[in-house]
Amino acid sequence: MPSTTTRSRRIDVRVTDEQDAIIREAAMLAGQTITAFLLSAAQERARELLDERRHLVMSDRAFARLAAALEAPAEEVPALTELLRLPRIASG
């Protein structure tokens, strides 16, 4: 996915000889420069991790249980009620 934005930031990494050899070989097989290969691999993994954190995936059964819990009448929690009655702490 080419970018039309000028690259102005730099990320330096140190690698072992073995890591260097594997990365170079893979980049060559992919027909990419080492920079393009590393960036695409890092971006893909970063997006996967971010998607895992941003999107909740569950079974239909689990969703039905969650929806039922959210729709159920609220139960009073005495400790929370007491906490909310305490004087507010001023923030400065």
MMTF fields as JSON, N, C-alpha, C and O atoms, coordinates in Angstrom:
{
  "mmtfVersion": "1.0.0",
  "mmtfProducer": "UNKNOWN",
  "numBonds": 367,
  "numAtoms": 368,
  "numGroups": 92,
  "numChains": 1,
  "numModels": 1,
  "chainsPerModel": [1],
  "groupsPerChain": [92],
  "chainIdList": ["A"],
  "bondAtomList": [4, 2, 8, 6, 12, 10, 16, 14, 20, 18, 24, 22, 28, 26, 32, 30, 36, 34, 40, 38, 44, 42, 48, 46, 52, 50, 56, 54, 60, 58, 64, 62, 68, 66, 72, 70, 76, 74, 80, 78, 84, 82, 88, 86, 92, 90, 96, 94, 100, 98, 104, 102, 108, 106, 112, 110, 116, 114, 120, 118, 124, 122, 128, 126, 132, 130, 136, 134, 140, 138, 144, 142, 148, 146, 152, 150, 156, 154, 160, 158, 164, 162, 168, 166, 172, 170, 176, 174, 180, 178, 184, 182, 188, 186, 192, 190, 196, 194, 200, 198, 204, 202, 208, 206, 212, 210, 216, 214, 220, 218, 224, 222, 228, 226, 232, 230, 236, 234, 240, 238, 244, 242, 248, 246, 252, 250, 256, 254, 260, 258, 264, 262, 268, 266, 272, 270, 276, 274, 280, 278, 284, 282, 288, 286, 292, 290, 296, 294, 300, 298, 304, 302, 308, 306, 312, 310, 316, 314, 320, 318, 324, 322, 328, 326, 332, 330, 336, 334, 340, 338, 344, 342, 348, 346, 352, 350, 356, 354, 360, 358, 364, 362],
  "bondOrderList": [1, 1, 1, 1, 1, 1, 1, 1, 1, 1, 1, 1, 1, 1, 1, 1, 1, 1, 1, 1, 1, 1, 1, 1, 1, 1, 1, 1, 1, 1, 1, 1, 1, 1, 1, 1, 1, 1, 1, 1, 1, 1, 1, 1, 1, 1, 1, 1, 1, 1, 1, 1, 1, 1, 1, 1, 1, 1, 1, 1, 1, 1, 1, 1, 1, 1, 1, 1, 1, 1, 1, 1, 1, 1, 1, 1, 1, 1, 1, 1, 1, 1, 1, 1, 1, 1, 1, 1, 1, 1, 1],
  "groupList": [{"groupName": "MET", "atomNameList": ["N", "CA", "C", "O"], "elementList": ["N", "C", "C", "O"], "formalChargeList": [0, 0, 0, 0], "bondAtomList": [1, 0, 2, 1, 3, 2], "bondOrderList": [1, 1, 2], "singleLetterCode": "M", "chemCompType": "L-PEPTIDE LINKING"}, {"groupName": "PRO", "atomNameList": ["N", "CA", "C", "O"], "elementList": ["N", "C", "C", "O"], "formalChargeList": [0, 0, 0, 0], "bondAtomList": [1, 0, 2, 1, 3, 2], "bondOrderList": [1, 1, 2], "singleLetterCode": "P", "chemCompType": "L-PEPTIDE LINKING"}, {"groupName": "SER", "atomNameList": ["N", "CA", "C", "O"], "elementList": ["N", "C", "C", "O"], "formalChargeList": [0, 0, 0, 0], "bondAtomList": [1, 0, 2, 1, 3, 2], "bondOrderList": [1, 1, 2], "singleLetterCode": "S", "chemCompType": "L-PEPTIDE LINKING"}, {"groupName": "THR", "atomNameList": ["N", "CA", "C", "O"], "elementList": ["N", "C", "C", "O"], "formalChargeList": [0, 0, 0, 0], "bondAtomList": [1, 0, 2, 1, 3, 2], "bondOrderList": [1, 1, 2], "singleLetterCode": "T", "chemCompType": "L-PEPTIDE LINKING"}, {"groupName": "ARG", "atomNameList": ["N", "CA", "C", "O"], "elementList": ["N", "C", "C", "O"], "formalChargeList": [0, 0, 0, 0], "bondAtomList": [1, 0, 2, 1, 3, 2], "bondOrderList": [1, 1, 2], "singleLetterCode": "R", "chemCompType": "L-PEPTIDE LINKING"}, {"groupName": "ILE", "atomNameList": ["N", "CA", "C", "O"], "elementList": ["N", "C", "C", "O"], "formalChargeList": [0, 0, 0, 0], "bondAtomList": [1, 0, 2, 1, 3, 2], "bondOrderList": [1, 1, 2], "singleLetterCode": "I", "chemCompType": "L-PEPTIDE LINKING"}, {"groupName": "ASP", "atomNameList": ["N", "CA", "C", "O"], "elementList": ["N", "C", "C", "O"], "formalChargeList": [0, 0, 0, 0], "bondAtomList": [1, 0, 2, 1, 3, 2], "bondOrderList": [1, 1, 2], "singleLetterCode": "D", "chemCompType": "L-PEPTIDE LINKING"}, {"groupName": "VAL", "atomNameList": ["N", "CA", "C", "O"], "elementList": ["N", "C", "C", "O"], "formalChargeList": [0, 0, 0, 0], "bondAtomList": [1, 0, 2, 1, 3, 2], "bondOrderList": [1, 1, 2], "singleLetterCode": "V", "chemCompType": "L-PEPTIDE LINKING"}, {"groupName": "GLU", "atomNameList": ["N", "CA", "C", "O"], "elementList": ["N", "C", "C", "O"], "formalChargeList": [0, 0, 0, 0], "bondAtomList": [1, 0, 2, 1, 3, 2], "bondOrderList": [1, 1, 2], "singleLetterCode": "E", "chemCompType": "L-PEPTIDE LINKING"}, {"groupName": "GLN", "atomNameList": ["N", "CA", "C", "O"], "elementList": ["N", "C", "C", "O"], "formalChargeList": [0, 0, 0, 0], "bondAtomList": [1, 0, 2, 1, 3, 2], "bondOrderList": [1, 1, 2], "singleLetterCode": "Q", "chemCompType": "L-PEPTIDE LINKING"}, {"groupName": "ALA", "atomNameList": ["N", "CA", "C", "O"], "elementList": ["N", "C", "C", "O"], "formalChargeList": [0, 0, 0, 0], "bondAtomList": [1, 0, 2, 1, 3, 2], "bondOrderList": [1, 1, 2], "singleLetterCode": "A", "chemCompType": "L-PEPTIDE LINKING"}, {"groupName": "LEU", "atomNameList": ["N", "CA", "C", "O"], "elementList": ["N", "C", "C", "O"], "formalChargeList": [0, 0, 0, 0], "bondAtomList": [1, 0, 2, 1, 3, 2], "bondOrderList": [1, 1, 2], "singleLetterCode": "L", "chemCompType": "L-PEPTIDE LINKING"}, {"groupName": "GLY", "atomNameList": ["N", "CA", "C", "O"], "elementList": ["N", "C", "C", "O"], "formalChargeList": [0, 0, 0, 0], "bondAtomList": [1, 0, 2, 1, 3, 2], "bondOrderList": [1, 1, 2], "singleLetterCode": "G", "chemCompType": "PEPTIDE LINKING"}, {"groupName": "PHE", "atomNameList": ["N", "CA", "C", "O"], "elementList": ["N", "C", "C", "O"], "formalChargeList": [0, 0, 0, 0], "bondAtomList": [1, 0, 2, 1, 3, 2], "bondOrderList": [1, 1, 2], "singleLetterCode": "F", "chemCompType": "L-PEPTIDE LINKING"}, {"groupName": "HIS", "atomNameList": ["N", "CA", "C", "O"], "elementList": ["N", "C", "C", "O"], "formalChargeList": [0, 0, 0, 0], "bondAtomList": [1, 0, 2, 1, 3, 2], "bondOrderList": [1, 1, 2], "singleLetterCode": "H", "chemCompType": "L-PEPTIDE LINKING"}],
  "groupTypeList": [0, 1, 2, 3, 3, 3, 4, 2, 4, 4, 5, 6, 7, 4, 7, 3, 6, 8, 9, 6, 10, 5, 5, 4, 8, 10, 10, 0, 11, 10, 12, 9, 3, 5, 3, 10, 13, 11, 11, 2, 10, 10, 9, 8, 4, 10, 4, 8, 11, 11, 6, 8, 4, 4, 14, 11, 7, 0, 2, 6, 4, 10, 13, 10, 4, 11, 10, 10, 10, 11, 8, 10, 1, 10, 8, 8, 7, 1, 10, 11, 3, 8, 11, 11, 4, 11, 1, 4, 5, 10, 2, 12],
  "groupIdList": [1, 2, 3, 4, 5, 6, 7, 8, 9, 10, 11, 12, 13, 14, 15, 16, 17, 18, 19, 20, 21, 22, 23, 24, 25, 26, 27, 28, 29, 30, 31, 32, 33, 34, 35, 36, 37, 38, 39, 40, 41, 42, 43, 44, 45, 46, 47, 48, 49, 50, 51, 52, 53, 54, 55, 56, 57, 58, 59, 60, 61, 62, 63, 64, 65, 66, 67, 68, 69, 70, 71, 72, 73, 74, 75, 76, 77, 78, 79, 80, 81, 82, 83, 84, 85, 86, 87, 88, 89, 90, 91, 92],
  "secStructList": [7, 7, 7, 7, 1, 7, 7, 7, 7, 7, 7, 7, 7, 7, 7, 7, 2, 2, 2, 2, 2, 2, 2, 2, 2, 2, 2, 2, 2, 2, 6, 7, 7, 2, 2, 2, 2, 2, 2, 2, 2, 2, 2, 2, 2, 2, 2, 2, 2, 2, 2, 2, 2, 2, 7, 7, 7, 7, 7, 2, 2, 2, 2, 2, 2, 2, 2, 2, 2, 2, 2, 1, 7, 7, 7, 7, 7, 2, 2, 2, 2, 2, 2, 2, 2, 1, 7, 7, 7, 7, 7, 7],
  "xCoordList": [0.845, 0.0, 0.895, 1.308, 1.201, 2.086, 1.472, 0.257, 2.337, 1.878, 2.362, 3.481, 1.507, 1.893, 2.501, 2.932, 2.537, 3.085, 4.598, 5.104, 5.303, 6.745, 7.099, 6.532, 8.017, 8.463, 9.423, 10.499, 9.022, 9.844, 10.35, 11.166, 9.885, 10.278, 11.174, 11.116, 11.997, 12.934, 12.83, 12.742, 12.843, 12.873, 14.097, 14.206, 14.998, 16.204, 16.064, 15.593, 16.475, 16.466, 17.79, 18.414, 18.194, 19.395, 18.944, 18.009, 19.62, 19.253, 20.492, 21.62, 20.259, 21.354, 21.665, 20.904, 22.766, 23.109, 22.015, 21.662, 21.478, 20.442, 19.16, 18.545, 18.765, 17.569, 17.758, 16.845, 18.927, 19.231, 19.107, 18.513, 19.665, 19.638, 18.209, 17.835, 17.412, 16.026, 15.218, 14.462, 15.375, 14.622, 15.023, 14.164, 16.32, 16.779, 16.243, 15.788, 16.299, 15.822, 14.318, 13.854, 13.568, 12.115, 11.755, 10.86, 12.439, 12.184, 12.464, 11.706, 13.556, 13.903, 12.819, 12.399, 12.371, 11.327, 10.017, 9.261, 9.746, 8.527, 8.678, 7.704, 9.897, 10.13, 10.045, 9.635, 10.436, 10.369, 11.736, 12.62, 11.887, 13.081, 12.947, 11.856, 14.045, 13.995, 13.095, 12.309, 13.201, 12.362, 10.887, 10.082, 10.528, 9.123, 8.63, 7.504, 9.457, 9.082, 8.838, 7.815, 9.782, 9.644, 8.447, 7.71, 8.256, 7.121, 5.79, 4.876, 5.679, 4.407, 4.14, 3.004, 5.163, 4.983, 4.627, 3.736, 5.306, 5.03, 3.64, 2.923, 3.255, 1.925, 0.832, -0.174, 1.022, 0.01, -0.177, -1.308, 0.918, 0.828, 0.23, -0.567, 0.604, 0.064, -1.448, -2.188, -1.903, -3.347, -4.086, -5.182, -3.491, -4.106, -4.291, -5.367, -3.252, -3.32, -4.343, -5.113, -4.343, -5.298, -6.725, -7.624, -6.943, -8.283, -8.747, -9.916, -7.837, -8.185, -8.669, -9.571, -8.069, -8.418, -9.647, -10.344, -9.917, -11.005, -12.319, -13.382, -12.264, -13.465, -13.684, -12.784, -14.878, -15.242, -15.935, -16.954, -15.387, -15.962, -16.406, -15.631, -17.663, -18.174, -19.211, -19.737, -19.495, -20.5, -21.886, -22.078, -22.845, -24.231, -24.735, -25.447, -24.362, -24.791, -24.221, -24.935, -22.94, -22.31, -22.932, -23.151, -23.215, -23.833, -25.22, -25.589, -25.986, -27.329, -27.253, -28.076, -26.279, -26.099, -25.703, -26.198, -24.815, -24.405, -25.59, -25.809, -26.348, -27.506, -28.518, -29.087, -28.748, -29.698, -29.21, -30.002, -27.918, -27.361, -27.484, -27.774, -27.27, -27.373, -28.818, -29.071, -29.758, -31.163, -31.826, -32.919, -31.187, -31.76, -31.809, -30.988, -32.774, -32.849, -31.566, -30.936, -31.206, -29.989, -30.177, -31.269, -29.099, -29.112, -28.302, -27.222, -28.831, -28.101, -26.919, -27.036, -25.792, -24.585, -24.306, -23.83, -24.598, -24.481, -23.12, -23.061, -22.053, -20.723, -20.549, -19.953, -21.07, -20.968, -21.858, -21.475, -23.031, -23.932, -23.262, -23.324, -22.625, -21.916, -20.754, -20.528, -20.04, -18.901, -19.359, -18.711, -20.459, -20.931, -21.487, -21.64, -21.785, -22.273, -21.143, -21.388, -19.929, -18.772, -18.553, -18.896, -17.985, -17.7, -16.696, -15.797, -16.877, -16.021, -14.641, -14.523, -13.61, -12.235, -11.946, -12.077, -11.55, -11.266, -9.997, -9.002, -10.042, -8.833, -8.353, -9.154, -7.083, -6.558, -5.831, -5.333],
  "yCoordList": [-1.169, 0.0, 1.238, 1.691, 1.787, 2.94, 4.178, 4.376, 4.987, 6.212, 7.407, 7.414, 8.419, 9.627, 10.65, 11.719, 10.325, 11.229, 11.052, 9.934, 12.143, 12.081, 11.435, 11.769, 10.533, 9.878, 10.811, 11.13, 11.242, 12.185, 11.599, 12.224, 10.427, 9.806, 8.606, 7.999, 8.286, 7.182, 6.246, 6.691, 4.947, 3.934, 3.066, 2.451, 3.018, 2.2, 0.943, 0.994, -0.172, -1.42, -2.135, -2.048, -2.83, -3.652, -5.102, -5.531, -5.847, -7.235, -8.117, -7.649, -9.397, -10.36, -10.692, -10.339, -11.361, -11.787, -12.699, -12.597, -13.587, -14.518, -13.762, -14.048, -12.8, -12.003, -11.226, -11.152, -10.658, -9.903, -10.795, -10.398, -11.993, -12.909, -13.316, -13.351, -13.623, -14.045, -12.909, -13.118, -11.71, -10.551, -10.228, -9.984, -10.226, -9.935, -10.958, -10.592, -12.239, -13.289, -13.155, -13.272, -12.91, -12.772, -11.547, -11.615, -10.438, -9.223, -9.473, -9.038, -10.176, -10.481, -11.368, -11.121, -12.393, -13.281, -12.535, -12.872, -11.527, -10.732, -9.655, -8.992, -9.481, -8.454, -7.053, -6.114, -6.917, -5.62, -5.227, -6.064, -3.937, -3.482, -3.939, -4.282, -3.94, -4.324, -3.357, -3.783, -2.079, -1.084, -1.348, -1.359, -1.561, -1.815, -3.095, -3.147, -4.117, -5.389, -5.224, -5.667, -4.587, -4.396, -3.516, -3.804, -2.449, -1.571, -2.281, -2.138, -3.044, -3.726, -4.775, -4.918, -5.508, -6.524, -5.874, -6.352, -4.8, -4.12, -3.492, -3.569, -2.869, -2.261, -3.312, -3.108, -4.426, -5.488, -5.998, -6.162, -6.249, -6.743, -5.686, -6.009, -4.435, -3.347, -3.239, -3.076, -3.329, -3.256, -4.427, -4.253, -5.629, -6.797, -6.561, -6.809, -6.087, -5.841, -4.761, -4.9, -3.696, -2.618, -3.083, -2.729, -3.872, -4.406, -5.307, -5.269, -6.121, -6.994, -6.18, -6.602, -5.021, -4.191, -3.327, -2.95, -3.01, -2.084, -2.787, -2.175, -4.052, -4.766, -5.968, -6.78, -6.056, -7.168, -8.225, -7.949, -9.429, -10.511, -11.589, -12.034, -12.004, -13.056, -13.882, -13.48, -15.031, -15.914, -15.313, -14.403, -15.836, -15.379, -15.63, -14.804, -16.767, -17.117, -16.126, -15.652, -15.825, -14.88, -13.493, -12.795, -13.098, -11.793, -11.739, -10.731, -12.809, -12.856, -12.721, -12.037, -13.363, -13.256, -11.838, -11.309, -11.227, -9.851, -8.9, -8.048, -9.045, -8.179, -8.33, -7.34, -9.561, -9.791, -9.129, -8.542, -9.22, -8.594, -7.079, -6.433, -6.509, -5.054, -4.572, -3.458, -5.4, -5.015, -5.296, -4.794, -6.082, -6.424, -5.18, -4.275, -5.141, -3.995, -3.871, -4.866, -2.656, -2.405, -2.852, -2.765, -3.329, -3.698, -2.663, -2.259, -2.245, -1.27, -1.964, -3.064, -1.291, -1.778, -0.8, 0.309, -1.197, -0.276, 0.419, 1.61, -0.294, 0.311, 1.44, 2.471, 1.247, 2.296, 3.487, 4.638, 3.206, 4.281, 5.137, 6.366, 4.481, 5.198, 6.003, 7.147, 5.417, 6.1, 7.36, 8.402, 7.273, 8.413, 9.527, 10.661, 9.218, 10.223, 10.984, 11.996, 10.51, 11.194, 12.54, 12.723, 13.489, 14.791, 14.649, 13.809, 15.471, 15.446, 15.989, 16.963, 15.372, 15.83, 16.836, 16.527, 18.047, 19.098, 18.75, 18.327, 18.932, 18.727, 20.101, 20.969, 20.272, 21.588, 21.671, 22.74],
  "zCoordList": [0.0, 0.0, 0.0, 1.068, -1.159, -1.254, -0.613, -0.622, -0.068, 0.578, -0.227, -0.739, -0.332, -1.052, -0.11, -0.542, 1.179, 2.173, 2.261, 2.173, 2.431, 2.575, 3.902, 4.942, 3.854, 5.088, 5.807, 5.301, 6.986, 7.732, 9.047, 9.725, 9.413, 10.675, 10.392, 9.323, 11.375, 11.2, 12.398, 13.542, 12.12, 13.168, 12.898, 11.837, 13.839, 13.698, 14.547, 15.683, 13.987, 14.743, 14.54, 13.482, 15.564, 15.453, 15.338, 16.014, 14.472, 14.247, 14.322, 14.167, 14.563, 14.53, 13.077, 12.175, 12.857, 11.491, 10.937, 9.762, 11.769, 11.33, 10.953, 9.926, 11.789, 11.482, 10.18, 9.359, 9.999, 8.782, 7.549, 6.546, 7.628, 6.487, 6.143, 4.971, 7.162, 6.929, 6.321, 5.372, 6.865, 6.372, 4.935, 4.087, 4.663, 3.295, 2.292, 1.208, 2.66, 1.757, 1.51, 0.376, 2.576, 2.436, 1.6, 0.757, 1.825, 1.045, -0.434, -1.3, -0.712, -2.09, -2.726, -3.856, -2.003, -2.527, -2.754, -3.665, -1.931, -2.072, -3.142, -3.499, -3.656, -4.663, -4.09, -4.774, -2.823, -2.143, -1.622, -1.439, -1.388, -0.683, 0.767, 1.222, 1.471, 2.886, 3.654, 4.5, 3.368, 4.042, 3.781, 4.712, 2.513, 2.174, 2.833, 3.328, 2.841, 3.453, 4.952, 5.476, 5.631, 7.08, 7.424, 8.367, 6.663, 6.928, 6.72, 7.531, 5.636, 5.392, 6.459, 6.912, 6.866, 7.91, 9.245, 9.947, 9.597, 10.862, 10.862, 11.86, 9.743, 9.661, 9.752, 10.432, 9.077, 9.107, 10.532, 10.99, 11.23, 12.61, 13.529, 14.41, 13.332, 14.153, 13.96, 14.93, 12.727, 12.458, 13.091, 13.624, 13.036, 13.666, 15.163, 15.708, 15.815, 17.256, 17.595, 18.545, 16.816, 17.069, 16.84, 17.603, 15.794, 15.532, 16.664, 17.048, 17.205, 18.329, 19.522, 20.246, 19.721, 20.884, 20.63, 21.572, 19.369, 19.038, 18.733, 18.836, 18.36, 17.953, 18.864, 19.084, 19.375, 20.238, 19.395, 18.763, 19.385, 18.619, 19.594, 20.441, 19.464, 20.344, 19.62, 18.581, 20.177, 19.585, 19.777, 20.584, 19.022, 19.169, 20.584, 21.156, 21.138, 22.504, 23.527, 24.41, 23.395, 24.317, 24.17, 25.161, 22.928, 22.712, 23.34, 23.942, 23.205, 23.792, 25.315, 25.923, 25.917, 27.372, 27.771, 28.766, 27.0, 27.279, 27.14, 28.0, 26.065, 25.845, 26.968, 27.429, 27.413, 28.505, 29.787, 30.525, 30.054, 31.26, 31.185, 32.192, 30.018, 29.87, 29.968, 30.426, 29.545, 29.581, 30.925, 31.19, 31.764, 33.071, 33.952, 33.806, 34.865, 35.784, 36.598, 36.956, 36.871, 37.64, 39.08, 39.64, 39.66, 41.072, 41.835, 41.403, 42.962, 43.774, 44.441, 44.981, 44.386, 45.049, 46.183, 45.939, 47.424, 48.548, 48.653, 48.959, 48.409, 48.518, 47.502, 47.814, 46.283, 45.273, 45.621, 45.413, 46.146, 46.56, 47.625, 47.581, 48.574, 49.645, 49.07, 49.465, 48.161, 47.54, 46.81, 46.908, 46.086, 45.327, 46.216, 45.761, 47.46, 48.39, 49.083, 49.741, 48.94, 49.557, 48.899, 47.731, 49.637, 49.048, 47.896, 47.927, 46.916, 45.737, 46.079, 46.822, 45.548, 45.747, 44.652, 43.467, 45.045, 44.067, 43.303, 43.891, 42.005, 41.194, 40.726, 40.379, 40.724, 40.445, 39.219, 38.867]
}
